[in-house]
Structure formats: C-alpha cells, structure tokens
Amino acid sequence: MSDIAGIDPHSAPSGTGCVDCEAQNGWWFHLRRCAQCGHIGCCDDSLEAHATEHATTSGHSIVRSFEPGEAWFYDYGTGAMFEGPVLAPPDHHPESQTAPGPRARVPSNWQKILTDHRG
C-alpha cells in the first residue's frame, strides 16, 4: 500500500478502456483509473461518467488520469488534484487508442453529442 489512504500502487488497471462502456458497447472521451482497485472508468465529460459512478458506489474516491502524458491524481471527496505515487503499469491506455475511443464506436458528431450533453 502507499502512504496515502485510498491508493494501492500494486493494483493493476482493469483494462485499456472504460470497463462499463465496454460492457454497454459504448464510447468514452477520456479515461480515469481508480487508484485503489484499478477500475478504468470514463471521465465526467463522457456521456456516462463511469469513473465518478465507481467512486460513488465503491467509496474509492481517488482516481489517476489514464491518458498518455498525464500523471495527476484527483480526490472526489475533497475536490483536490495532487501528485501521487507510481502505480502498477501500464500508466495509460495504449497510445494507438484514440481519445475519444474506441475509434470504431465513436460517432462522427461526437463533439456535438458531448456539447449537447453538457447542456
């Protein structure tokens, strides 16, 4: 375990995409990784916000970005972003995987869909 409650640096990611979107044959904008159990969920700008849903239902409040080039952590409980420990690899989804993704399921008008969803 890490020295930060709610972070287990040994938990591997649950996959390369949002577990819940994959189960629904959906798509996501960006990905977040639960720092406690490794669950990969989609961000709040995605249609389903599965990372937040996971944090709410599991009580695992800390996520880390699962995007290439990003290593920030966020605590849903406090609303704070912070730097944290190195987590079990991989650190991000494959660089060949598009954002939004997965490429084959992203509609051509995805930007309008997300803008309309935000209201």
Steps between C-alpha positions, in 0.01 A plus 500: 500500500605861456528752776183666369171348614296386201797428274630150439798531266496124436148486348524455126259675261184304418561538127584753231156662476202587716380168641138614515492658152655183360224292663239729339677519162535874563775758459683748722680832484787457751589229750559498876653223710385422853811536715373239746381210284607586143147532355517693172206734452414787269534864608222741590511651150402159361131416460489255790763632749577146615810601702285721723236229522765251611630743764148555631396135514831354618618772735831511309533877472843540337564469127802550279486604138536204263594723206848502342715782637283561808591386851270708722279363776160635604304440820123510446454539876703818535498631143880526514750410229839380617811304410514144626706184487591293198228242432526151351540516120373589258473872579260577216294345224692398187616804306345348188157517669317816406345752735211491476496128458483235399529633147251255343218603737549879513229673296614756244306774682649417843588862578139614453374206704729586793426875475125434499538256791672767711203727434 
